Amino acid sequence: MTEKISNLIQSRIRQDIVSMHAYAIQDSVGMVKLDAMENPHRLPADLQQQLGERLGQLALNRYPDGRVNDLRTALAAYADMPAGYDIMLGNGSDELISLLALACDVPGATILAPLPGFVMYAMSAQLQGLQFVGVALTADFELDVPAMLAAIAQHKPAITYLAYPNNPTANLWDEAAMAQIIVAAAEVGGLVVLDEAYQPFSSKTYLDTIRADPAAHDHVLLMRTLSKFGLAGVRMGYMMGPKALIAEIDKVRPPYNISVLNYECALFALENKAIFSAQAAELIAQRAILFDALSDIPNVKAFKSDANMLLLRVADPQKTFEGMKARGVLIKNVSKMHLLLSGCLRLTVGTAEENATMVAAIKASM
């Protein structure tokens, strides 16, 4: 690095950003890739051809047009969006999380979430210059309700995030615990954002509770993504909430943030949702098989999951991670993310063949 560049970094780049670590993406070339909760199944060959022909006819020389509203309508129908709600699109949930931080950046604003949780909640707050407050889960990865309520009363967060199911623990929260937190957030005038990124694999959705009592949830927004649905490469997230709230947050969305390729791929996928639903059902079945196989390995603790991932606790996570990587299987070592994750690895549920390879690699690496 030259002295000139060093001076520019020191004088023109925010020093809190200089001290940050970028979001790490592991090199997966030549690996059985089970580190990022992706759907391992590709489109069938006939649908690949149909989609290719459809994308080839798009006017790439033009900015995205009203067709994006067709996608909003299709997603609202797919999710059975409650009456009086509207929907906002983003380049994955990541962009929506960033836009929420931008929209709620009022003096003294705080973002609050349970930990361990999705790293982008804290990162979006830091990038926007907001305070982030993390509240530790209990030892069995449940919400610590007294600690959450105390933190909400003290910090009066602008946004409280609740991932349902959570990442990386993959569990659903107790609904009575969530209800207390949602009420507490309303009492301090804050938003609650429910992140249902893993909804295709979950046994529950909090949207049912919202529909049953919309008035009690008029400060609640619900995010989902098509990444886990099977379109991780398309980058398509969506957020639903009361029309008045969505209208204000939508003002900070960049114009044309959803490309013509993105929305046409998403529309095509929704038209063929039965294919993706079958893939999700297969992954749920494989999750059960994988859980049983992992639970049979001595000195391994596998945690129940409502997502397309499993959390595993082993005696030596780094040794196991490196051993699996040497055997061509890439997973995520989360053991240093939070004290509660000590000894933990996170595994994506793959195909039957991939899962068998992963189990064999774990056994050989222990």
GUTI-481422 format. One record per residue (C-alpha): x, y, z; residue number from 1. Coordinates in steps of 0.001 Angstrom, whole numbers. Each point is the difference from the previous one (the first is absolute). Example, Ala and Ser with C-alpha at 12.3 -4.5 7.8 and 13.67 -1.06 7.14 Angstrom:
# GUTI-481422
@x = 12300 | y = -4500 | z = 7800 | i = 1
@x = 1370 | y = 3440 | z = -660 | i = 2
//
This chain:
# GUTI-481422
@x = 0 | y = 0 | z = 0 | i = 1
@x = 1421 | y = 3412 | z = -965 | i = 2
@x = 213 | y = 2887 | z = 2452 | i = 3
@x = -2547 | y = 1919 | z = -2090 | i = 4
@x = -2557 | y = -2799 | z = 213 | i = 5
@x = 693 | y = -439 | z = 3704 | i = 6
@x = -647 | y = 3705 | z = 576 | i = 7
@x = -3228 | y = -152 | z = -1985 | i = 8
@x = -1220 | y = -2920 | z = 2094 | i = 9
@x = 902 | y = 1767 | z = 3221 | i = 10
@x = -1511 | y = 3352 | z = -970 | i = 11
@x = -2977 | y = -845 | z = -2220 | i = 12
@x = -1287 | y = -3407 | z = 1102 | i = 13
@x = -1946 | y = -291 | z = 3234 | i = 14
@x = 2354 | y = -1525 | z = 2540 | i = 15
@x = -2677 | y = -2270 | z = 1446 | i = 16
@x = -299 | y = -1524 | z = -3480 | i = 17
@x = 3784 | y = -369 | z = -270 | i = 18
@x = -57 | y = -2010 | z = 3218 | i = 19
@x = -2828 | y = -2265 | z = -1222 | i = 20
@x = 346 | y = -3405 | z = -1631 | i = 21
@x = -1744 | y = -525 | z = -3327 | i = 22
@x = -2635 | y = -2721 | z = -253 | i = 23
@x = 2038 | y = -3141 | z = -659 | i = 24
@x = -909 | y = -2266 | z = -2936 | i = 25
@x = 1931 | y = -3266 | z = -72 | i = 26
@x = 1653 | y = -1292 | z = -3176 | i = 27
@x = -2104 | y = -2982 | z = -1042 | i = 28
@x = 1609 | y = -1008 | z = -3306 | i = 29
@x = 68 | y = -3785 | z = -291 | i = 30
@x = -1786 | y = -480 | z = 3337 | i = 31
@x = -3275 | y = -1556 | z = 1084 | i = 32
@x = -1421 | y = 3387 | z = 943 | i = 33
@x = -2024 | y = -247 | z = 3206 | i = 34
@x = 882 | y = 3279 | z = 1710 | i = 35
@x = -2610 | y = 2527 | z = -1154 | i = 36
@x = -3478 | y = -1555 | z = 339 | i = 37
@x = -582 | y = -167 | z = -3734 | i = 38
@x = -2516 | y = -2266 | z = -1694 | i = 39
@x = 2237 | y = -2660 | z = -1628 | i = 40
@x = -2503 | y = -777 | z = -2752 | i = 41
@x = 133 | y = 1715 | z = -3390 | i = 42
@x = -2914 | y = 521 | z = -2345 | i = 43
@x = -924 | y = -3029 | z = -2126 | i = 44
@x = 1506 | y = 179 | z = -3493 | i = 45
@x = -3288 | y = 838 | z = -1746 | i = 46
@x = -642 | y = 2912 | z = 2351 | i = 47
@x = 3579 | y = 1209 | z = -458 | i = 48
@x = -656 | y = 217 | z = -3715 | i = 49
@x = -3334 | y = 1768 | z = 461 | i = 50
@x = 1519 | y = 2537 | z = 2381 | i = 51
@x = 2954 | y = 619 | z = -2321 | i = 52
@x = -2297 | y = 732 | z = -2923 | i = 53
@x = -2127 | y = 2297 | z = 2145 | i = 54
@x = 2974 | y = 1970 | z = 1300 | i = 55
@x = 1422 | y = 276 | z = -3502 | i = 56
@x = -3091 | y = 1923 | z = -1106 | i = 57
@x = 308 | y = 2702 | z = 2656 | i = 58
@x = 775 | y = 3603 | z = -950 | i = 59
@x = 3320 | y = 284 | z = 1839 | i = 60
@x = 542 | y = 3428 | z = -1565 | i = 61
@x = -2898 | y = 1387 | z = 2055 | i = 62
@x = -339 | y = 703 | z = 3698 | i = 63
@x = -2309 | y = -2319 | z = 1960 | i = 64
@x = -3644 | y = 796 | z = -654 | i = 65
@x = -3405 | y = -631 | z = 1556 | i = 66
@x = 598 | y = -3736 | z = -278 | i = 67
@x = 1629 | y = 249 | z = 3431 | i = 68
@x = -3474 | y = 724 | z = 1381 | i = 69
@x = -1174 | y = -3298 | z = -1473 | i = 70
@x = 2611 | y = -1648 | z = 2209 | i = 71
@x = -1194 | y = 1917 | z = 3059 | i = 72
@x = -3546 | y = -1216 | z = -704 | i = 73
@x = 1181 | y = -3582 | z = -544 | i = 74
@x = 2031 | y = -20 | z = 3224 | i = 75
@x = -2915 | y = 1450 | z = 1967 | i = 76
@x = -2224 | y = -2799 | z = -1287 | i = 77
@x = 2685 | y = -2644 | z = 644 | i = 78
@x = 425 | y = 1163 | z = 3613 | i = 79
@x = -3750 | y = 585 | z = 518 | i = 80
@x = 795 | y = 3538 | z = 1124 | i = 81
@x = -2477 | y = 1412 | z = 2561 | i = 82
@x = -2536 | y = 2621 | z = -1033 | i = 83
@x = 1217 | y = 3570 | z = 493 | i = 84
@x = 3619 | y = -1017 | z = -563 | i = 85
@x = 2393 | y = 908 | z = -2772 | i = 86
@x = 3204 | y = -1581 | z = -1272 | i = 87
@x = 3482 | y = 1385 | z = -690 | i = 88
@x = 2750 | y = -1709 | z = -1996 | i = 89
@x = 3732 | y = -64 | z = 611 | i = 90
@x = 3131 | y = -1644 | z = -1343 | i = 91
@x = -249 | y = -2786 | z = 2512 | i = 92
@x = -830 | y = 581 | z = 3656 | i = 93
@x = 3402 | y = 1671 | z = 381 | i = 94
@x = -1103 | y = 3094 | z = -1915 | i = 95
@x = -3262 | y = 211 | z = 1924 | i = 96
@x = 1905 | y = -160 | z = 3304 | i = 97
@x = 2266 | y = 2828 | z = -1192 | i = 98
@x = -2957 | y = 2097 | z = -1149 | i = 99
@x = -1724 | y = -462 | z = 3355 | i = 100
@x = 3092 | y = 1329 | z = 1781 | i = 101
@x = 107 | y = 2957 | z = -2387 | i = 102
@x = -3694 | y = 797 | z = 419 | i = 103
@x = 175 | y = -205 | z = 3818 | i = 104
@x = 3210 | y = 2002 | z = 395 | i = 105
@x = -1345 | y = 2629 | z = 2392 | i = 106
@x = 2230 | y = 1519 | z = 2717 | i = 107
@x = 735 | y = -2531 | z = 2735 | i = 108
@x = -1652 | y = -2899 | z = -1832 | i = 109
@x = 856 | y = -3551 | z = 1022 | i = 110
@x = -456 | y = -3367 | z = -1696 | i = 111
@x = -468 | y = -3019 | z = 2259 | i = 112
@x = 111 | y = -3736 | z = -674 | i = 113
@x = 627 | y = -3270 | z = 1824 | i = 114
@x = 3494 | y = -1507 | z = -286 | i = 115
@x = 1233 | y = -2170 | z = -1544 | i = 116
@x = -1942 | y = 1089 | z = -3067 | i = 117
@x = 341 | y = 1160 | z = -3594 | i = 118
@x = 3115 | y = 2177 | z = -229 | i = 119
@x = -1571 | y = 2533 | z = -2383 | i = 120
@x = -2228 | y = 1485 | z = 2725 | i = 121
@x = 3053 | y = 1282 | z = 1881 | i = 122
@x = 1988 | y = 787 | z = -3148 | i = 123
@x = -2790 | y = 2122 | z = -1506 | i = 124
@x = -250 | y = 1968 | z = 3245 | i = 125
@x = 3739 | y = 602 | z = 108 | i = 126
@x = 184 | y = 1060 | z = -3641 | i = 127
@x = -2799 | y = 2490 | z = 595 | i = 128
@x = 1636 | y = 1299 | z = 3180 | i = 129
@x = -2729 | y = -1351 | z = 2266 | i = 130
@x = 434 | y = -1688 | z = 3351 | i = 131
@x = -509 | y = -3756 | z = 9 | i = 132
@x = -1033 | y = -1859 | z = 3148 | i = 133
@x = 272 | y = -3780 | z = 33 | i = 134
@x = -1800 | y = -2027 | z = 2660 | i = 135
@x = 1379 | y = -3477 | z = 656 | i = 136
@x = -2269 | y = -3013 | z = -378 | i = 137
@x = -304 | y = -2557 | z = 2757 | i = 138
@x = 2391 | y = -2970 | z = 63 | i = 139
@x = -2538 | y = -2074 | z = -1962 | i = 140
@x = -353 | y = 2723 | z = -2675 | i = 141
@x = -3373 | y = 1316 | z = 1164 | i = 142
@x = -952 | y = 3657 | z = 370 | i = 143
@x = 1002 | y = 1410 | z = 3388 | i = 144
@x = -3275 | y = 1840 | z = 509 | i = 145
@x = 923 | y = 1940 | z = 3180 | i = 146
@x = 3268 | y = 1149 | z = -1588 | i = 147
@x = -1745 | y = 959 | z = -3249 | i = 148
@x = -2712 | y = 1953 | z = 1823 | i = 149
@x = 2573 | y = 1795 | z = 2149 | i = 150
@x = 2075 | y = 922 | z = -3076 | i = 151
@x = -3072 | y = 1298 | z = -1846 | i = 152
@x = -1048 | y = 2099 | z = 3004 | i = 153
@x = 3519 | y = 1410 | z = 382 | i = 154
@x = 972 | y = 655 | z = -3631 | i = 155
@x = -3428 | y = 576 | z = -1596 | i = 156
@x = 1167 | y = -1482 | z = -3312 | i = 157
@x = -1249 | y = 1345 | z = -3291 | i = 158
@x = 140 | y = -3575 | z = -1355 | i = 159
@x = -81 | y = -3338 | z = 1792 | i = 160
@x = 876 | y = -2959 | z = -2220 | i = 161
@x = -1364 | y = -3480 | z = 609 | i = 162
@x = 1077 | y = -2685 | z = -2486 | i = 163
@x = -2558 | y = -2803 | z = -217 | i = 164
@x = 1688 | y = -2507 | z = -232 | i = 165
@x = 3304 | y = 1416 | z = 1195 | i = 166
@x = 3367 | y = -124 | z = -1772 | i = 167
@x = 2297 | y = -1782 | z = 891 | i = 168
@x = -1904 | y = -1888 | z = 2728 | i = 169
@x = -2821 | y = -1010 | z = -2419 | i = 170
@x = -2682 | y = -60 | z = 2702 | i = 171
@x = -3392 | y = 1661 | z = 316 | i = 172
@x = -634 | y = 2236 | z = 2995 | i = 173
@x = -2784 | y = -641 | z = 2462 | i = 174
@x = -2976 | y = 2007 | z = -1267 | i = 175
@x = -995 | y = 1216 | z = 3476 | i = 176
@x = 3530 | y = 1359 | z = 456 | i = 177
@x = -183 | y = 1740 | z = -3373 | i = 178
@x = -3372 | y = 1509 | z = 891 | i = 179
@x = 1434 | y = 1593 | z = 3142 | i = 180
@x = 2874 | y = 1514 | z = -1962 | i = 181
@x = -2310 | y = 1288 | z = -2730 | i = 182
@x = -2211 | y = 1697 | z = 2622 | i = 183
@x = 3046 | y = 1510 | z = 1736 | i = 184
@x = 1313 | y = 1409 | z = -3278 | i = 185
@x = -3358 | y = 1649 | z = -659 | i = 186
@x = 24 | y = 1588 | z = 3456 | i = 187
@x = 3294 | y = 1820 | z = -754 | i = 188
@x = -1160 | y = 998 | z = -3493 | i = 189
@x = 2248 | y = -2367 | z = -1934 | i = 190
@x = -314 | y = -2243 | z = -3022 | i = 191
@x = 318 | y = -3774 | z = 115 | i = 192
@x = 1410 | y = -1715 | z = -3084 | i = 193
@x = -687 | y = -3724 | z = -264 | i = 194
@x = 2527 | y = -1659 | z = -2296 | i = 195
@x = -1449 | y = -3157 | z = -1544 | i = 196
@x = 2835 | y = -707 | z = -2426 | i = 197
@x = -311 | y = -3765 | z = 600 | i = 198
@x = -3787 | y = -172 | z = -210 | i = 199
@x = -60 | y = -2649 | z = -2795 | i = 200
@x = 1452 | y = -2503 | z = 2484 | i = 201
@x = -1799 | y = 1130 | z = 3150 | i = 202
@x = -2903 | y = -1692 | z = 1745 | i = 203
@x = -1501 | y = 3407 | z = 871 | i = 204
@x = -313 | y = 3565 | z = -1228 | i = 205
@x = -727 | y = 2954 | z = 2273 | i = 206
@x = -2158 | y = 1407 | z = -2778 | i = 207
@x = -2836 | y = -2183 | z = 1307 | i = 208
@x = 191 | y = 1797 | z = 3361 | i = 209
@x = 57 | y = 3386 | z = -1734 | i = 210
@x = -3080 | y = -858 | z = -2056 | i = 211
@x = -1859 | y = -1047 | z = 3150 | i = 212
@x = 576 | y = 3390 | z = 1681 | i = 213
@x = 1254 | y = 2634 | z = -2475 | i = 214
@x = -674 | y = 2924 | z = 2351 | i = 215
@x = 2495 | y = -1370 | z = 2543 | i = 216
@x = 2629 | y = -244 | z = -2736 | i = 217
@x = -309 | y = 3343 | z = -1776 | i = 218
@x = 3635 | y = 749 | z = 944 | i = 219
@x = 1240 | y = -3333 | z = -1394 | i = 220
@x = 1691 | y = -600 | z = -3349 | i = 221
@x = 667 | y = -3468 | z = -1413 | i = 222
@x = 2904 | y = -794 | z = -2328 | i = 223
@x = 484 | y = -3006 | z = -2237 | i = 224
@x = 2342 | y = -904 | z = -2824 | i = 225
@x = -19 | y = -2181 | z = -3085 | i = 226
@x = 3627 | y = -970 | z = 689 | i = 227
@x = -969 | y = -3016 | z = 2099 | i = 228
@x = -2971 | y = -677 | z = -2298 | i = 229
@x = 2623 | y = -878 | z = -2601 | i = 230
@x = 1102 | y = 3305 | z = -1559 | i = 231
@x = 3068 | y = 983 | z = 2033 | i = 232
@x = 1712 | y = 1190 | z = -3172 | i = 233
@x = -2911 | y = 2265 | z = -959 | i = 234
@x = 139 | y = 2131 | z = 3189 | i = 235
@x = -3646 | y = 635 | z = 721 | i = 236
@x = -1336 | y = 947 | z = 3423 | i = 237
@x = -3378 | y = 1417 | z = 922 | i = 238
@x = -1511 | y = 1674 | z = 3025 | i = 239
@x = -3671 | y = 260 | z = 956 | i = 240
@x = -1641 | y = 2348 | z = 2459 | i = 241
@x = -2731 | y = 2605 | z = 501 | i = 242
@x = -257 | y = 2183 | z = -3103 | i = 243
@x = 889 | y = 3235 | z = 1789 | i = 244
@x = 3222 | y = -1463 | z = 1430 | i = 245
@x = 1092 | y = -1609 | z = -3259 | i = 246
@x = -667 | y = 3263 | z = -1862 | i = 247
@x = 2441 | y = 1907 | z = 2225 | i = 248
@x = 2785 | y = -2584 | z = -67 | i = 249
@x = -397 | y = -425 | z = -3756 | i = 250
@x = 1050 | y = 3645 | z = -446 | i = 251
@x = 3645 | y = -910 | z = 715 | i = 252
@x = 33 | y = -2870 | z = -2499 | i = 253
@x = 2222 | y = 742 | z = -3001 | i = 254
@x = -1911 | y = 377 | z = -3261 | i = 255
@x = 150 | y = -3090 | z = -2214 | i = 256
@x = 1555 | y = -2089 | z = 2792 | i = 257
@x = -1561 | y = -3153 | z = -1459 | i = 258
@x = 1386 | y = -810 | z = -3450 | i = 259
@x = -2082 | y = -1349 | z = -2865 | i = 260
@x = 1901 | y = -3278 | z = 254 | i = 261
@x = -700 | y = -262 | z = 3729 | i = 262
@x = -3721 | y = 582 | z = -204 | i = 263
@x = -518 | y = -2186 | z = -3047 | i = 264
@x = 1864 | y = -2893 | z = 1661 | i = 265
@x = -2084 | y = 450 | z = 3145 | i = 266
@x = -3266 | y = 96 | z = -1950 | i = 267
@x = 1022 | y = -3149 | z = -1872 | i = 268
@x = 786 | y = -1752 | z = 3270 | i = 269
@x = -3349 | y = 940 | z = 1529 | i = 270
@x = -1777 | y = -1294 | z = -3091 | i = 271
@x = 1794 | y = -3301 | z = 631 | i = 272
@x = -236 | y = 78 | z = 3788 | i = 273
@x = -1054 | y = -3661 | z = 158 | i = 274
@x = 3535 | y = -958 | z = -1102 | i = 275
@x = 1554 | y = 2049 | z = 2790 | i = 276
@x = -2527 | y = -1234 | z = 2573 | i = 277
@x = 950 | y = -3573 | z = -882 | i = 278
@x = 3674 | y = 872 | z = 415 | i = 279
@x = -705 | y = 1515 | z = 3432 | i = 280
@x = -1933 | y = -3112 | z = 1036 | i = 281
@x = 2938 | y = -2171 | z = -1055 | i = 282
@x = 2420 | y = 2144 | z = 1998 | i = 283
@x = -2238 | y = -216 | z = 3080 | i = 284
@x = 47 | y = -3799 | z = -342 | i = 285
@x = 3781 | y = 24 | z = -447 | i = 286
@x = 333 | y = 2250 | z = 3067 | i = 287
@x = -1638 | y = -2681 | z = 2155 | i = 288
@x = 2252 | y = -2726 | z = -1422 | i = 289
@x = 3081 | y = 2172 | z = 488 | i = 290
@x = -976 | y = 886 | z = 3571 | i = 291
@x = -328 | y = -3688 | z = 901 | i = 292
@x = 3324 | y = -863 | z = -1663 | i = 293
@x = 1838 | y = 2798 | z = 1808 | i = 294
@x = -1622 | y = -847 | z = 3329 | i = 295
@x = 1408 | y = -3529 | z = -261 | i = 296
@x = 3608 | y = 1260 | z = -141 | i = 297
@x = 1735 | y = -188 | z = 3409 | i = 298
@x = 908 | y = 3363 | z = 1588 | i = 299
@x = -2216 | y = 1914 | z = -2437 | i = 300
@x = -3020 | y = 2056 | z = 1039 | i = 301
@x = -2452 | y = 841 | z = -2796 | i = 302
@x = -2683 | y = 2614 | z = 659 | i = 303
@x = -3546 | y = -216 | z = -1375 | i = 304
@x = -655 | y = 2233 | z = -2986 | i = 305
@x = -2871 | y = 1760 | z = -1773 | i = 306
@x = 2293 | y = 1271 | z = -2766 | i = 307
@x = 2135 | y = -1553 | z = -2746 | i = 308
@x = 3005 | y = -111 | z = 2330 | i = 309
@x = 1072 | y = -1862 | z = 3097 | i = 310
@x = 2103 | y = 1233 | z = 2891 | i = 311
@x = 2495 | y = -2492 | z = 1334 | i = 312
@x = 2201 | y = 75 | z = 3115 | i = 313
@x = 3256 | y = -1961 | z = -67 | i = 314
@x = 3063 | y = -262 | z = 2232 | i = 315
@x = 2399 | y = 1742 | z = -2396 | i = 316
@x = -1868 | y = 2095 | z = -2586 | i = 317
@x = 3081 | y = 1342 | z = -1789 | i = 318
@x = 1527 | y = -3457 | z = -396 | i = 319
@x = -3310 | y = -1385 | z = -1255 | i = 320
@x = -512 | y = 2932 | z = -2376 | i = 321
@x = 3504 | y = -319 | z = -1461 | i = 322
@x = -318 | y = -3771 | z = -238 | i = 323
@x = -3246 | y = 282 | z = -1920 | i = 324
@x = 1431 | y = 2671 | z = -2275 | i = 325
@x = 2977 | y = -2252 | z = -758 | i = 326
@x = -2520 | y = -2661 | z = -1004 | i = 327
@x = -1771 | y = 2388 | z = -2376 | i = 328
@x = -2968 | y = 1027 | z = 2189 | i = 329
@x = -441 | y = 3681 | z = 824 | i = 330
@x = -2077 | y = 968 | z = 3042 | i = 331
@x = 7 | y = 3018 | z = 2339 | i = 332
@x = 1983 | y = 180 | z = 3213 | i = 333
@x = -2114 | y = 2253 | z = 2242 | i = 334
@x = 1745 | y = -907 | z = 3256 | i = 335
@x = 1543 | y = 3465 | z = 394 | i = 336
@x = -3072 | y = 2041 | z = -971 | i = 337
@x = -1350 | y = 50 | z = 3562 | i = 338
@x = 810 | y = -1620 | z = 3332 | i = 339
@x = -3232 | y = -2018 | z = -167 | i = 340
@x = 1214 | y = -1548 | z = -3264 | i = 341
@x = 3192 | y = -1374 | z = 1502 | i = 342
@x = 820 | y = -3290 | z = -1724 | i = 343
@x = -2646 | y = 484 | z = -2692 | i = 344
@x = -45 | y = -598 | z = -3747 | i = 345
@x = -2848 | y = 900 | z = -2358 | i = 346
@x = -904 | y = -2406 | z = -2795 | i = 347
@x = -2287 | y = 589 | z = -2975 | i = 348
@x = -2424 | y = -2801 | z = -827 | i = 349
@x = 967 | y = -1265 | z = -3443 | i = 350
@x = -1051 | y = -2815 | z = -2282 | i = 351
@x = 0 | y = -3567 | z = 1303 | i = 352
@x = 3375 | y = -591 | z = -1649 | i = 353
@x = 1490 | y = 3224 | z = 1349 | i = 354
@x = -1275 | y = -732 | z = 3494 | i = 355
@x = 1490 | y = -3506 | z = -41 | i = 356
@x = 3336 | y = 1472 | z = -1103 | i = 357
@x = -223 | y = 2599 | z = 2765 | i = 358
@x = -747 | y = -2571 | z = 2720 | i = 359
@x = 2905 | y = -2151 | z = -1157 | i = 360
@x = 2286 | y = 3047 | z = 23 | i = 361
@x = -1074 | y = 911 | z = 3545 | i = 362
@x = 650 | y = -3516 | z = 1250 | i = 363
@x = 3427 | y = -64 | z = -1638 | i = 364
@x = 885 | y = 3430 | z = 1391 | i = 365
@x = -968 | y = -548 | z = 3627 | i = 366
//
